[in-house]
């Protein structure tokens, strides 16, 4: 999980050299290459594909240096016909009835963004992938949002989701502590305040 947090932080900040170092260390610690790649891919809807692409440059370099043959097999489990339904399913499993209520309250002009994109893209296209558990995916998202800074409402939602998936508050504080060298203290302390504000 430490490496997942660091990879998510590297992706959020677009740090290819650091991502390469973290990947090399993760491989030495026995983390599977698929899980390493998934930790970075999982951040895409939250940090943007440009930053993910930068981080993947370092990840792929470390994988090649370790003799891992690229590309790895696809972890996709959805298609254009079922990605939205599968996304809503996993999003509701994580966040509960709040998702049903949010969809019900979403106005027609906002549905493409709040339902098709948020539920279909963030959750359908990413949370349904193999190679990493939903619990670990939630930790990755929490770490990426914390690394961005200024996204406290989303960070609070994903901190709560982590607790629902079995993490503890201390797990989240530990994740923030691991990433201090990359995030610095202002973003870290803002994230700690969010974690301390949840039940």
N, C-alpha and C positions, 0 to 999 in steps of 0.2 A: 504494500500500500504506500510505503514511503516513496517508491519509485514512480508510482502512478501520480502521486501528488506533485512530485518534481517535474515529471513530464507534462502534466497539465499546466503547471506554472510556466514552463518553458514555452509551451504552445501559446498561452495567453499573452506572453510578452514577445513572441517571435524570436526566440533565442536558439539559433541552430547549433552554435558551438557548445553551449551548455546542454542542449538536448543530446548531442553526441556523447558528451561525457556521462550523462545520466544513463543513457542507453547502454554504454559499455559497462558501467557499474551494475546495472540491472541484470544484464546477461551473466555477469560473473556471479551474481547472487542467485541465479537460477530462474529468473523471470522469463517466461516464454516469449519469443519474438512476436507472436500474434497479440498477446496481451499488451506488449509495449506499443505496438502500432495502434491498437484499439484505444489505449489511453490518450493518444494524441488525436485520433479521429473523433473521439467522443466530444472533444472541445469545440469542434467546427461550428455548430449552431450558436455557440455562446461567444466565441472570440473572432470568428470569421475565417474563411478559408485561406486568406493571405497569410495570416500568422501561423496557421496550421502548416501551410506549405513550407514556410521558413523552418519551423521546428522539424518537419519531416526530412529536410535536407540533412540535418545532423543525425537524426535517427537512422536514416537509410545508410549514411556513411558508416556509422558504428556497426550496423548489421552486416554490411558488406565486409568490413574489416574482420568481423568475427566469423566470416564464411557462411553467413545465412543467405540462402538463395532468394532473390527478389524477382518478381513480386510474390507476396504470400497469397494464399488462396483467399477468395472473397468470403467475408463473414456475413454478407447480406442475407436476410431471411424474408424480406418483403418484396413486393412488386408494385407497379403503379396502381393496380386494382385494389390492393389490400393495405397499403401503407398507412392510410388515414385511420381505418378501423383498428388496425393493430397498434397504431400510435395512441389512439384514444384509450384503448384497452390497457396498455402499460402505464400511461399517464394517470389514468383513474386508479389503477392499482397502487401507485405511489402516493398520489395526492388526495384520493378519496372523492367524496361527493362535491368537493369544491370545484372539480373539473366539470362535472355535469352542470352545476349551477353557473359556472363561468360561460359554458357553451350556450346555455339557455338565455343568459343575459347579454350575450354578444349581439350587437346590432348588425344588420345585414351588410353595411359597408365595411365592417371590421372583421367579418367572418373569414375572408381569405387570409388575413394576417393571423388572427387569434385562433382559428381552428385549422384551416388547411396547412398553414406554415408551422405554427407552434406545435400542434398535435401531430401533423403528418411528418414534418421535417425533423424537429428536435426529437420527438419520441418514436415515430414510426420508422424513420430512416436510421436512427442511431441506437436507441435503447433496445431495439429488437435484435441487434446484431449478436452473433455468437463471439466467443473468444474472451468474454469478460462478463462477470455477473452484474446484475442491476445494482446491487449494493456498491460494487466497486465503481460502476459508472456514475453513481450519485456522488461518490467521494471525489471523483475526477471533476465533475461539474462544479461542486462546491469549491475545490481548489482553484479552478480556472476563474470562476467569478470573483473569488477573493483576490486573485492576482490582478484582475482588471481594475479593481477599486471603483468606488462610486456607484455600485450596483447593489446597495444594501437591501432593497426590497427583494430582489431575486436571490441574494445570498441568504436571507432569512428563510425564504421558501425552501431552498435546497438544504439548508441546515436542518430544518424540520423534516425534510424528506430523508435525510441521512439517519436521523433518529428513528424514523418509521422503518427504515430498512435494517435497523439493528446496530447502528453505530451509537456511541455514547458522546456526550459533550466533550469528554476528555479526548476521545479519538479525534474530534474536530480541532480541538486546541493543539493536539500533537501534530496534526496535519499543517496547521498554520505555523507552528514552530519550525517544522522541517523546512518550510519555504521562506523563512525570514531572510536568509542571505539573498534571495532573488527578489522578494517583494519589498524588503525594507520594513521599518517599524510603523510608519503611518498607516499603510494599507493593512498591515497585520493587526494593529490595535483596533482599527475600525472593524475588522472582521471578528476579532475577539469580542468586541462589544455586541455585535449581532448574535454571536453564539450565546453569550451570557444573557441575552434578552429573551431567549426562547425557553419554554417550560421544560 
